[in-house]
């Protein structure tokens, strides 16, 4: 092509600053695609992460190095009436809650204006949360949709942990509606991008005729480096805000079922929980469990470097955990549940200790804290795994090739680009 192809990038979040799971991946995907496409991006932004107009402006300006970027509020975040109405419309229409939640006249108007005045060779939809806009964009160009999780599965997993019967029933209802959305659209998309092989298998089971490829989450191995040799380490650390349910459930599980076993065994090492938390949560967990909830921090690396053991006691989740990739890149000894490392090249006893019972988890943490040779071996293999399998540079080359393969003259998908070597293939499984 004499000119670079044009890509329309639609996202459910403004990926700046790239300081949390979805935002980190979306930021790097946008950055990598901008190396091969002329990008026009329309992004929703969340009030909690963009608290002032100045912060919003900084985020949009930072992303404009990658292309034309516009940002739009999520309507329900600014109206309790709209919030209640979105839930009601979901029930009445029998459409998953995310469809009415992301209905925005301003977003729709700008999307229609771009489609009317510009030609796009490809559309990137960063989440099926935006499926309400698919009827518009499917007429314009082939669409690639990213599935950060299998959302129907994630909703069912969350429902299984809910004690309140009404909430559990509502989540299961929404899981059914989301599965209907997945079945409705996945087969009509040029390509569905998932982040792990387990997610690919699950969506392929739901939609056998869909076209799926795995592009795993990655990590910036240059920014996330091991601490200097000989640096003092103490205690345990977890990274993840309590504003996301799986992280809050992990905190509850750790503080109520794992930490008491550690304390009973005489383990007094400190525990830091890094990420968004309310003032009430910070006071409560400090008083009741002796856990320091730091609240939001601009840079997690100093806190992670200070800890001897990185814990991932997740019981609910989907996709793959960017927090584990960050820890591996920083050369940390990780103790995790199987859910916490789902979809990653995690080998128990080599680059992680995997334990799914409170007693097993507590014993593994104590081993890491007190066995220097074990800790050094886990750290060494963690860094190697991050460098060889999960650097964004390596992942980006394959991902961009997948997108470029869709640019046939007839708009039909072509064969996916092959993995570079057997270890990369294994990481994608």
C-alpha positions, 0 to 999 in steps of 0.5 A: 500500500502506498499509504499506511492503512487506517484503523478506527480504535474504539475503547471502553476506557481511556488507557492513560495512565496505564496503571491497571490491568485493562488500561495497561494492555489497551495502552500497549496495544494502541501504541503497537498498532500505531506503529503500523496504522494511522489510528483514530481512537474514540475512548470512554473514560471513567470518572474515578480514574479521570477526576479532573478536567486537567487529568482528562486533558493530560491523558488525551494529550499523552495518547495523541502521540499514537493518533487522533484521540477523543474521550467521552464520559460514561453517562451513568457515572454522572447520574444515579437516575441513569444508573438505575435506568441502565439496569432496568433497560437491561432487564426489559430489553433482555440485553446485557447490562453493558449495552445500555451502560455505554449508550452515549449520544455524543459517542454515537454522533462522533462515530457516525461522523467519522464513518461518514467522512473517512474510510477505515481499513480495519476497526479495533473494538477493545471490548464486547462491552461496546457491542451496541455499536457493532451494527454501525461499524460492521458495515464499514470495515472488518472488525477485530474484537478483544476479549480481556476475559470471557465475560460470561464466565467471569460473571458466573465465577463472581456469582459463585462467591456471592453470599446474597441470593438476590445478587447471585441470581442477578449476576447469573442472569447477566452471565446468561445475557452476556453469553447471548451477546458472545454467541451473537457477535463472535461469529460475525467478527473478522477476528476475536482476540483473546488473552489466553488459551483457556479463554480461546477454548471457552469462547470456541466452545460457545461459538465454534464458527468464530475465528479466535487467536491468542495475543497474551498480555505482556509486560514492559521488561525495560521499565519493570526490572529486578531490584539491585542485588542485595536489596533488603526484602521483607514481608508480602505484597499484593497489587490490585485495587479493591474497586475490582471485585476479584481483588477485593475477594482476594483480600478477604480470602487472604485476610480471613483464611490465609493470614491467620494461619501465618500468624498462628505459625509465628509469622509476623512479616508485614503485608502490603496491599497496593492499589485503590482502597477507601479510607474506611477499608484502609482503617478496617484492615489495618485494625482487624488484620494488620494489613496495610492498604496503601491506596493508589500509588503512582508507581508500584515498583518500590513497594514490590521491590521491598517485599520478599514474597508477591502473593496472588490469592485470587479466586475469581478472574478471567483472562491473564493477570498482568500483576503476575507478569509485572512481578515476574519481570521484577524478578519476584518470588510469587505464590499464587492460586491456580486462578491467579496464574490461569492462562500463563506459562506458570510452572509450579516450583520453577517460576511460581508456587501454586497453591489452592488451599489456605494451608498450602498457600500459607506454607508456600509463603513461609517457605519463600520468606525463609528459604533464600535459595528457593526465593532466588530460584523463583526470582531467576526463573520469573525474570527469564519467563517475562523476558523470553515469553511476555515482552511487549516487543515480542508480542507486538510483532505477532499481534501487528502481523495478525491485524495486517493479515486482515487487509486483503483486497476483499476484506476477508481474513487471511491465515494468522501469522505463525508463532515464532518458536515453540516456546512462544507457542507454548506461552500462547496455550 
